[in-house]
């Protein structure tokens, strides 16, 4: 019912934006066809990961997509956005779904209201060559939700642009086939950036997600929902002991499944380049908030040239560590020490931090579809990974991006791998436009070598064309 209301609200926004826009509201369109072929029937890691949940690891596949999106008009008092995308995949499943469907309104460049499904990556500076945010990377399909917040950073009055803030709050629905059904998703964030027009800007932000509501085959009563439960989720409080749907562990600890990340960063702007360093930590409970799991998180550095057409237009290096988890034990002799955070897993919401069996966060915490599709568990969440990404122009009109990753995988604290599993994954993608019709061609070649995902070789070819209705 709530999901239906979301789509109705989205449809209302779509209709209102088109009516207000008139002839100027005609969208940009794109149509494409993609084919993935792998040598041994398993797609390489980077032909599956961070592709918004479009592909499954096993088997070859052919996919078609058709999308319509509003064209950005720039700053104005009242603005709108909308889009729809259909995606079909021909493989062992032969599936077709509405991948994106959203509408949004922005008032005075300060407030944005948005509803539906849309692709997003949280807190990532170079999403095309990055591993993505540690807790929301673009690895899974878009989640349906309604959201209100700022359209980006906005200036704090009377600071002359030196201080900027942004934030949002949203309510979503995890509507896939999960162990616990009808689960809701709460999300809020707040960021502050200091520096303005100075060459050095410092920022800090907090993302908080929580899974709540729904019901489970192992629990007689539906889990707490309603206003009281929402306020407890919002302020990260314990469950109401008088509610018949409250498990004892939620009464003793916190209602729902909470996951968060703090973003710390410095951005630097010079004459010809922009650059930055950052850390995104990870929190599953109070021990993470107290940084008992240090140095777990995503550490990175990036550099981007302001001049177009460079052979190396942008580069990033990232180091991911999730092995500490505040220690191997949550309690010792009955005393709570706060360890064994067991990232992305949850005892009650057993599908954990996944959507359609893909990890919502960093893809290096292996998606359940790889290891445990029946129960949707994460059997590998203790990882150390190094990643380098490049992008640029080979010659005028021909672009490339190159991803190179090495990971060492340990399993979980509860069930460690007998032997650590090393993995190397690489991808090179080249893209250009050919012909008078403006056909876009992208060819990606990818290879895996190691014990975690095996030895795989694959190629992805995509042909697409896009334009704007006159």
C-alpha positions in Angstrom: 0.0 0.0 0.0 2.8 2.5 1.0 4.7 1.6 -2.2 1.6 2.2 -4.3 1.3 5.6 -2.6 4.9 6.4 -3.5 4.3 5.7 -7.2 1.0 7.7 -7.2 2.9 10.6 -5.6 5.6 10.2 -8.2 3.1 10.2 -11.0 1.5 13.3 -9.6 4.8 15.1 -9.6 5.5 13.9 -13.2 2.2 15.2 -14.4 2.5 18.5 -12.6 6.1 19.1 -13.9 5.0 18.4 -17.5 1.9 20.7 -17.2 4.1 23.5 -15.7 6.8 23.0 -18.3 4.7 22.9 -21.4 6.6 22.5 -24.6 9.8 23.2 -22.7 9.4 19.9 -20.7 10.2 17.5 -23.6 12.9 15.2 -22.3 16.2 13.7 -23.3 16.0 10.1 -24.4 18.4 7.2 -24.6 18.1 3.7 -26.0 20.7 1.0 -25.8 21.6 -2.6 -26.2 24.3 -4.4 -24.2 25.9 -7.9 -24.5 28.1 -9.5 -21.9 30.0 -12.6 -22.9 32.3 -14.5 -20.5 34.7 -17.3 -21.1 33.6 -19.7 -18.4 30.0 -18.5 -17.8 30.8 -16.2 -14.8 31.0 -12.5 -15.4 34.1 -10.7 -14.0 33.7 -8.6 -10.9 33.8 -5.2 -12.6 31.2 -6.2 -15.2 28.7 -6.9 -12.3 29.7 -4.5 -9.5 28.6 -0.9 -9.2 26.2 -1.2 -12.1 23.1 -0.4 -10.1 22.1 -4.1 -9.8 21.5 -4.6 -13.5 23.5 -7.9 -13.9 23.9 -11.2 -12.1 27.3 -12.8 -11.8 26.4 -16.1 -13.6 25.9 -16.6 -17.3 26.1 -14.5 -20.4 23.5 -11.8 -20.9 22.0 -9.4 -23.4 20.2 -6.3 -22.1 18.1 -3.5 -23.6 17.2 -0.2 -22.0 15.1 2.8 -22.9 15.0 6.0 -20.8 13.5 9.5 -20.8 14.9 12.2 -18.5 14.2 15.9 -18.0 16.9 18.3 -19.4 18.5 20.5 -16.7 17.7 24.1 -17.2 20.0 25.6 -14.7 19.2 27.8 -11.7 15.7 29.3 -11.4 13.1 30.1 -8.7 11.1 26.9 -9.5 12.6 23.9 -11.1 11.6 20.3 -11.8 13.0 17.0 -12.8 11.6 13.7 -13.9 12.7 10.4 -15.5 11.7 6.9 -16.4 13.8 3.9 -17.5 12.8 0.4 -18.5 15.5 -2.3 -18.4 15.2 -5.8 -19.7 17.8 -8.6 -19.4 17.9 -11.8 -21.5 19.6 -14.5 -19.6 18.6 -17.5 -17.5 16.0 -15.3 -15.8 14.7 -13.2 -18.7 13.6 -10.3 -16.5 12.1 -6.9 -17.3 11.6 -4.1 -14.8 11.1 -0.4 -14.3 14.6 0.6 -13.3 13.9 4.3 -12.7 10.7 6.2 -12.3 10.9 9.5 -10.4 9.8 13.1 -10.2 11.1 16.1 -8.3 10.4 19.7 -7.5 12.9 22.3 -6.3 11.9 25.6 -4.7 14.2 28.7 -4.7 17.3 26.4 -5.0 16.8 25.5 -1.3 14.3 22.7 -1.0 13.9 19.6 -3.1 11.1 17.1 -2.9 11.5 13.9 -4.8 9.7 10.5 -5.1 10.2 7.2 -6.9 13.3 5.2 -7.9 16.4 6.9 -9.1 20.1 6.0 -9.4 22.3 7.6 -6.8 25.7 7.3 -5.2 26.2 8.8 -1.8 29.4 10.8 -0.9 31.6 9.7 -3.9 33.8 12.3 -5.7 34.6 10.2 -8.8 31.8 7.6 -9.1 32.9 6.4 -12.5 36.3 5.2 -11.3 35.7 4.8 -7.6 34.6 1.8 -5.6 31.7 3.9 -4.4 30.5 5.0 -1.0 31.2 2.4 1.7 27.5 2.1 2.6 25.7 3.2 -0.6 27.9 2.5 -3.7 25.5 2.1 -6.6 26.0 -1.6 -6.5 22.3 -2.4 -6.0 19.1 -1.4 -7.8 17.5 2.0 -6.9 15.2 1.7 -3.9 11.7 3.3 -4.1 11.3 6.2 -1.7 10.1 9.7 -1.0 12.6 12.4 0.0 12.9 16.0 1.1 16.1 17.9 1.5 18.4 20.5 -0.1 19.3 20.1 -3.8 23.0 20.3 -2.8 25.1 22.6 -0.6 23.4 25.9 0.2 25.1 28.9 1.8 24.5 29.6 5.5 23.2 33.2 5.8 25.6 35.9 7.0 28.7 33.7 6.4 29.5 35.2 3.0 29.6 31.7 1.5 32.3 30.4 3.9 29.9 27.9 5.5 27.6 25.7 3.4 25.3 22.9 4.5 23.2 20.2 2.9 20.9 17.4 4.2 17.9 15.2 3.5 15.5 12.8 5.1 13.7 10.0 3.2 11.4 7.0 3.7 11.9 4.0 1.4 10.5 0.5 0.8 12.7 -2.6 0.4 10.2 -4.3 -1.9 12.3 -7.3 -3.1 12.0 -10.9 -2.1 13.5 -10.8 1.4 13.7 -13.0 4.4 11.6 -10.4 6.3 9.0 -8.8 4.1 7.6 -5.3 3.8 10.7 -3.8 5.4 11.0 0.0 5.5 14.1 2.1 5.0 14.9 5.3 6.9 17.6 7.6 5.7 18.8 11.0 6.8 22.1 12.9 6.4 23.7 16.2 7.2 26.9 17.7 5.8 28.7 21.0 6.5 31.5 22.4 4.3 33.8 25.3 5.2 36.0 27.3 2.9 33.8 28.8 0.2 35.9 30.4 -2.5 39.1 29.6 -0.8 41.3 27.0 -2.4 40.9 24.6 0.5 37.5 23.3 1.7 36.9 21.0 4.7 33.8 19.0 5.0 32.2 16.6 7.5 28.9 14.6 7.1 26.9 11.9 8.6 24.7 9.3 6.8 22.3 7.3 8.9 20.2 4.4 7.5 17.8 2.1 9.4 15.7 -0.9 8.4 12.5 -1.1 10.3 8.9 -2.4 10.3 7.8 -5.4 8.3 7.3 -9.0 9.4 9.2 -12.2 9.6 8.2 -15.9 9.4 10.1 -16.4 12.7 8.1 -13.8 14.6 4.4 -14.0 15.3 3.6 -10.3 15.4 4.6 -7.6 12.8 7.5 -5.5 13.9 6.9 -2.1 15.4 5.7 0.6 12.9 3.8 3.8 13.3 4.8 7.2 14.7 6.2 5.9 18.0 8.4 3.4 16.2 9.5 6.1 13.6 10.6 8.5 16.4 12.6 5.6 18.1 14.2 4.9 14.7 15.0 8.5 14.1 16.6 9.1 17.5 18.1 5.5 17.6 16.3 4.4 20.7 15.2 1.1 22.1 11.9 -0.6 21.2 8.7 0.0 23.2 8.5 -3.0 25.6 4.7 -2.8 25.5 4.6 -3.4 21.8 3.8 -7.1 21.1 6.0 -7.0 18.0 9.1 -5.9 19.8 11.8 -8.7 20.0 13.6 -8.7 23.3 17.0 -7.8 21.7 15.4 -4.5 20.4 14.1 -3.8 23.9 17.5 -4.3 25.4 19.4 -2.5 22.6 18.0 -0.5 19.7 14.9 -0.8 17.5 15.6 -1.9 13.9 18.8 -2.4 12.0 21.0 0.7 11.9 24.0 1.4 9.7 25.9 4.7 9.3 28.9 6.4 8.0 30.8 9.6 8.7 32.5 11.4 5.8 35.6 13.4 6.5 37.4 15.2 3.7 39.5 18.0 2.4 39.1 19.4 -1.1 41.9 21.4 -2.7 41.7 23.6 -5.8 44.8 24.8 -7.7 45.2 26.5 -11.0 44.7 23.5 -13.2 43.5 20.8 -10.8 41.1 19.8 -8.1 42.1 17.2 -5.6 41.0 15.8 -2.3 41.5 13.3 0.5 38.7 11.6 2.4 37.7 8.9 4.9 34.3 7.3 5.1 34.1 5.2 8.3 31.4 2.6 9.0 29.1 2.2 12.0 26.8 -0.8 12.8 26.3 0.0 16.6 27.7 2.1 19.4 31.2 0.6 19.2 31.5 2.0 15.7 30.2 5.4 16.8 32.9 5.3 19.5 35.5 4.4 16.8 36.4 1.1 18.5 36.6 -0.3 14.9 39.3 2.1 13.8 40.8 2.0 11.1 37.8 0.3 9.3 36.4 2.4 6.5 37.2 3.7 3.0 40.3 5.9 2.7 41.0 7.7 -0.5 42.7 10.4 -2.5 41.6 11.8 -5.9 42.9 14.2 -8.5 41.0 15.8 -11.5 42.3 18.0 -14.3 40.2 21.1 -15.1 41.5 21.0 -18.7 39.4 18.8 -20.9 40.8 16.2 -23.3 43.7 15.1 -21.1 45.0 11.5 -21.4 44.6 11.2 -17.6 41.6 13.4 -16.8 41.1 12.0 -13.3 42.6 9.4 -11.0 41.7 8.0 -7.6 43.3 5.6 -5.1 41.2 4.0 -2.4 42.0 1.6 0.5 39.1 -0.3 2.1 39.4 -2.0 5.4 36.6 -3.8 7.2 38.6 -6.4 9.2 38.6 -4.8 12.7 34.8 -4.7 13.4 35.6 -3.6 17.0 37.2 -7.0 17.7 36.0 -10.6 17.3 33.7 -10.8 20.3 30.5 -8.9 21.1 30.6 -10.1 24.7 33.1 -11.9 26.9 31.8 -13.9 29.9 28.5 -12.0 29.8 30.1 -8.5 29.7 29.3 -6.5 26.5 32.5 -5.3 24.8 30.8 -4.3 21.6 32.8 -6.2 19.1 31.9 -8.5 16.2 30.0 -5.8 14.4 29.4 -8.3 11.5 29.0 -5.6 8.8 25.8 -5.7 6.7 24.5 -8.9 8.4 21.5 -8.8 10.9 20.0 -11.5 13.0 16.4 -10.4 12.5 16.5 -8.8 9.1 18.5 -11.7 7.7 18.7 -10.3 4.2 20.8 -7.6 5.8 22.2 -4.6 3.9 21.2 -6.0 0.5 18.6 -5.3 -2.2 17.7 -7.9 -4.9 20.6 -9.9 -3.4 23.2 -7.2 -4.2 25.2 -5.4 -1.6 23.9 -1.9 -1.1 27.3 -0.7 0.2 30.8 -1.4 -1.1 30.9 -4.3 -3.5 34.0 -5.7 -1.9 31.7 -6.9 0.9 30.6 -9.8 -1.3 26.9 -9.7 -2.4 24.7 -12.6 -1.1 24.1 -13.5 -4.8 27.7 -14.7 -4.9 27.8 -16.8 -1.8 24.5 -17.4 -0.1 21.5 -16.6 -2.4 19.1 -18.8 -0.5 19.4 -17.0 2.8 20.8 -13.7 1.5 23.6 -13.7 4.1 27.0 -12.0 3.8 29.6 -14.7 4.3 32.6 -12.3 3.5 32.5 -8.9 5.2 36.1 -8.8 6.5 38.2 -7.4 3.6 41.3 -5.4 2.9 41.3 -3.9 -0.7 43.4 -1.6 -2.7 41.9 0.1 -5.8 43.1 2.5 -8.5 40.9 4.1 -11.1 41.8 6.2 -14.1 39.8 7.9 -16.8 40.7 10.2 -19.7 41.0 10.6 -23.5 43.1 8.3 -25.7 42.7 10.5 -28.7 40.1 13.3 -29.3 36.7 11.7 -29.3 37.8 8.4 -27.7 37.6 8.1 -23.9 38.6 5.3 -21.5 38.3 4.3 -17.9 40.5 1.8 -16.2 39.8 0.0 -12.8 42.4 -2.1 -11.0 41.6 -3.8 -7.7 43.2 -6.2 -5.3 41.4 -7.6 -2.3 42.3 -10.0 0.5 39.1 -11.7 1.9 38.8 -13.3 5.4 35.1 -14.3 5.6 33.5 -13.2 8.9 34.5 -13.3 12.6 31.9 -16.0 13.2 32.9 -18.1 10.2 36.3 -17.2 8.9 37.7 -18.7 5.7 40.0 -21.6 6.4 42.5 -19.8 4.2 42.4 -16.1 3.2 41.3 -15.6 -0.4 43.1 -13.1 -2.6 41.5 -11.6 -5.7 42.7 -9.3 -8.5 40.0 -7.7 -10.7 40.6 -5.3 -13.6 38.6 -3.6 -16.3 39.4 -1.4 -19.3 36.5 0.4 -21.0 36.8 2.4 -24.3 34.0 4.5 -25.6 33.5 6.7 -28.7 30.8 8.0 -31.0 30.7 6.8 -34.6 28.6 7.4 -37.7 26.4 10.3 -38.8 23.6 8.9 -36.6 25.6 9.6 -33.4 25.8 5.9 -32.3 27.7 5.6 -29.1 29.9 2.5 -28.8 31.5 1.3 -25.5 33.6 -1.8 -25.2 34.7 -3.1 -21.8 37.2 -5.9 -21.2 37.5 -7.3 -17.7 39.5 -10.1 -16.0 39.5 -11.7 -12.6 42.2 -13.8 -11.0 42.0 -15.3 -7.6 40.3 -17.5 -5.1 37.3 -15.3 -4.1 35.5 -14.9 -7.4 37.6 -17.3 -9.5 39.5 -16.8 -12.8 37.1 -15.0 -15.2 37.4 -13.3 -18.5 34.6 -11.3 -20.0 33.7 -8.6 -22.6 30.8 -6.1 -22.5 29.7 -4.3 -25.7 27.1 -1.5 -25.5 25.5 0.3 -28.4 23.4 3.3 -27.6 21.9 6.5 -29.0 20.5 9.5 -27.2 19.0 12.8 -28.2 16.6 15.6 -27.2 13.0 15.9 -28.5 12.5 19.1 -30.4 
